[in-house]
Amino acid sequence: MSVSESTATGDGSTAVDEQSRSGGVRPNKRPRGSGGDRALTPITHVVLVVWTLVTALPVLWVFASSLKTDNEIFVDSWKLPKVLMWENYARAWGESGFKDYFLNSVIVVGCSVVLVMVLGSMVAYCLARYEFPGRKILLGLFVGANAVPMFVALVPLFAIMKRGIPLGPIQIPLLNTYHGLIAVYTAWALSFTVFFLTSFFRALPQEVYEAAFVDGAGHFKTFFLVMLPMARPGLISIGIFNALGLWNQYLIPLFLNPDPKHYVITQGLAKMAADTNYASDFSGLFAGLVIGMAPVLILYFIFQKQIQTGMTAGAVK
């Protein structure tokens, strides 16, 4: 009996080695790339290219149309402009009152995003880090609120906004006001913000949280000086999503903001589109569309890396 055969009866490992050398059992080796993966890669590239074209072509067409005359828009819709009509932007910005709509959107969306990020991060932190009675029920309410369509709440919300807030002898109006629209925007975006940030705060290291208390930091300092900076990728991601969603919001201001003096940018574009039925200023309308899309596109291109990081950072602990 050989040495290899005698030691095989001990733990069996030598027998496996002998069989491997003899060709009986071979170690499993995963191929670097299977035929299915190699076939899937070109298909994926083709799908991504097609999707890019489907997404980018309408934007490029709108931009090209904003530099044309009204006649070119109807006659040569798919051709490049013969002469760049930059005055369309000046006309859309000044004469149509688009700058007022733009400023209203900046005020309403800016204040709403700040409020929803402050309130949402504090609520999400408490739900993620503290145990208290009714925590799961409260979290379930925030999650369930995301499934409620906006048009279901518009009628009772309009009644509340029309009634205003009674404050003693003073009645604070909410309809056709900046603060009323900011309050509704904040409440509407709060549920998704809490849902997103709760899972993100849970994924943060527990050791850092405990070390902050060991070093003497209270709940306030731990949240604002330790945990909140660590959650920066998630805060940037949800902040940008809120800004984009509220900037493009049309249904809420349509019902709760009927005063033209407080129109936001989506209402202004709808008004310009309705006016073109008589004035036929489609070039100015397309210029207004480009101005309305510009902040959204610029914001995404600047923070696209932070958005991608924030979407994946909270997924794996």
N, C-alpha and C positions, 0 to 999 in steps of 0.2 A: 504493500500500500504506500502510495506516494505521500509526501508531506502535505500537498494540496488536498488530497483525498481525506487524509486523517483529520485535518483542521476543518473540513467541510461539515463534519458532524457537530462542531461546536456551536456556531451561530448561523451557519448557512451562507455567510457572505463570500467565503472562498469558492463555494460551489457556483455561485452566481458569476464570480469572476472567471472561473474556468469555462463556464458555458458561454460567457461573453467572448472569451478568446477563441473558443471553438466554433463560434457562429450560431450557437443555439439561441441565446438571448442577446439582443443588441440594445444599447441605451436609446431611449426615445430622444430624437432630435427634431425640433420644430423647424420646418423649412422657413427660410427667410421671407419668401414671398410665394404664395400659391398662385395657381393660374387664375382663380376667381378674383383675387386681389388685383392682379395685373390687368385683368379685363375691366374691373370696376373703376380703376383710376382714370382712364380716358373718358369713361362715361360721366364720372363725377365732374371732370373738368368741363366737359361739354355742357352739362346742366348748369354749372356755375356761370359759364360764359353767357349762356342764353338768359339766365336770370339777371345777370348784370345788364345786358342789353335791354331787357324788358323794363328794368328799373330806371336805367339812366336815359334811355331815349326820350321818354316823355318830358323829363326835366330839361334835356338839351333842346327839345322842340319848343318848349315854353320860353326858354331863354332866347332862342333864335327869333321866335315870333315877337318878343318884346322889342326887338331892334328893327322891326319892319314897319311899313305903312299898313293901313287898313286894307288897301287894295292888294298888297302882296300877301297878306294873311289869307285872303280868300282865293286869289288866283294862283299864287305859287306857294302853297302851304308847306311843301316839303323841300323847298329850295332855300339856300342861304340868302340872307338879305343883301340886296344890291348895294345899299348905302346904310351904314349903321346909324339908326335914328336914336341917339342917346337922349334926345329931348323928350322921348316918351317917358323916361324915368322922372325928369323934372316936372312934366305935366301931371303924372300920376301922383307924385309926392306933394305937389303944391296945390294945384287947381282942384283936384278931387277931394281934398281933405284927408288924404291917406296918412299924412304925418300925424294927425290927431288920433286916428285909429291905432297906428303903430305905437304911439306914446301910451295910450290907454292900455294896450296889451302888455307893454313893458311894466307898467305900474302894477297891474292886477296880477300878472303871472309872477313877477319878481317877488312881490310881497307874499303871494300864496306859497311859492316854493320855499321861501325862508321859514314861514310858519309851519308848513307841513313837515319840513326836515327837522326842525327843533322839537315839535310835539311828537312826531313819529318816532324819532330816535329815542326819546325818553320813555315813551310807552313800550317800545320794542325791547329796550334794555331791561325794564322792570319785568316784562313777561318772560324774558330769556334767563334772567339771573336770580330772580327772587321767587320763593315759594309762598303762596298765600291762597286762602280759600277763594274759589271761583276763578282761578287763573286760567284753567283750561277752557272754561265757559267763555270768558272774556276773549281769549284768543280765537275761539271758534266763531264768535260774533264778528270779529274783524275779518276772518277768512270768509265767512259766509256773505259778508257785505260786498265782496268782490263779484259775487254771482248775481247781484241785483241789478237789472238794467236801469239805466238812468231815466228813461222815459216813464217808468213806473212811478218814480218819485216826483215827477215834475209838477203834477197837479197839487198834491198837498204841500210841496215846497213853495209853489207860487203863492198859495194861501198864507203860508207862514211869512213869506217875504213881504207880501202886501200888507199884512197886519202890522209888521214891524216889531220892535221891542219896547214894551211899556216900561218906562223908568220913572215912576212917580207921576208927576204931572206932565212929564216930557215923553213924547213918543218918538223913538229913534227909527227913522225909515230905513228900510233895507232894499226895497225895489229901486232900480235905476241909480244905484250908488256904488262907489268903488268898494267900500267896506262890506257891503252885502254880497257882492260878487266874489270878493276875496274869501269871505267866510264859507261860501258854498264850494268854491274851488278847493279850499283847504280840507273841508270835510269829505269831499269826493275823493281826493287823492290820499287821504290818511289811511284808509283800510289797506290798500296795496302796499303802502310804505311800511306799515307795521308788520304786515305779513312777510315782506321781503327782509327787513332788518332783524326780525326776531330770530330767524334761522341763521343770519349772519353773526349776530352777537353770541349765539350758542356755540358757534364754531371757533370763537376766539379762545386762546389758551386759558384754562382755568388757573394755571400756575401763576400767570401774571396778575390775574384778578386777586388771588390770595396774597401774593407778595406785596401788592399795594396796601392791603390792610395791615400786613405785618409791619410795613414801614411807617404806619401811622396815618395813612390817608383815609379820610372818611368816605361815605357814599358819594358825596358831591364831587370831591377831587378825583376819586377813582373813575367816575363816569367821564367827566370833562377832560381830565388830564392824562388818563391812561387808556381807557377803553374806547373812547370816541376817536382819538387819533389812530388807533389800531384798526378801526372800522372805516377808515377813510376811503378805500376802494369801493366798498358797498355804498357809502354815502354819496360818492360822486356818481355812481351808476344810477341809483334810484333818483337822485336829484335831477340828472339829465333826462331820465325817462319822464319824470313829473313835468319838467319844463316843456318837453316836446309835446306831451299829451295835453297839457293845459293851453299851450300856445295854439294848438290846432282845434281846441274845443269850440264847437259851434252850437250844439243843442242847448247847453245851459244858458249862455248869454242871449240866445234867441228868445227864450221864454222869460228870463229874469232881468233882461237889460234892454228893453225896447226903446229907450231914449236914444236918439241918434247922437246926442252929445257925449254919451258914454260908450259908444260902439267900440268893440274890440276889433282886431284885424280881420277875423273871419266874417264878422258882420259887415265890415267895410267893403271887403271883396264881394260879398253877396249884393250889397247895394250898388257897387260899381257895375257888376254884371247885369243887374236889373236896369240900370240907367243906360247901358249900351244898346238896349232895344230901341231907344229913341235917338241917342247921340251918336251911335256907331263908333265909339272910341275903344275898339278892341285892342289896339296897340297899347293904350294906356292901361287896360285891364291886365294884359299879359305882363306889363312892366310892374304893376302892383303885385301880381302873383310872385314874380321873382323877388321883389323886396320882402314879401311875406315869407318866402321859403329861405331867404338868405340866412337869417339868424339860426334856423334849425340846422341847416347844412354846415354852417361854420362851427356851431357848437359841437356837432357830431365829429367833424374832422379833427377838431382840436383835442377832444377827449375820447376818441375812439379806443385808444389803448387802455385808458382807465375803465371804460365801459366793459371791455372784454375781460379785464382783470377782475373787476368787481363781480361780474356774473359767475365766475368760476372760483373765486377765492373762498366764498362761503359754502361751496358745495362739498369740499373735502376738509375734514378736520385734521 
